[in-house]
């Protein structure tokens, strides 16, 4: 299985700057095209994207 680029960034959503998690696969998966960028915010994650990013980085180690 390939790895993915995971980056914490900020976008303007609902009139405010919001942290979001960007996930981009580096290799093709079964149902995801290579290079397909997925942007997830608090609404999609149900948690603060900063916390999710920290947990994902801890799992990579």
Phi, psi and omega in degrees: 000139181280171178261167180233151172277126179238122184223139175265127181217180181235137174229163177270119181220131180056037177078007181224153173285126184234139174287141177223158177254122177259129179234124180228119180293142177267346181221154180291134172257177184304315186241016181234129176289144177300139179083002179286115183274130176244128180245122183236129177249191182301319182299319181283324184274333185073015179204166178293126180304330178295320178293319179296318178300314179301317180295318179295320178295322178295324179290332179290335182282000000 
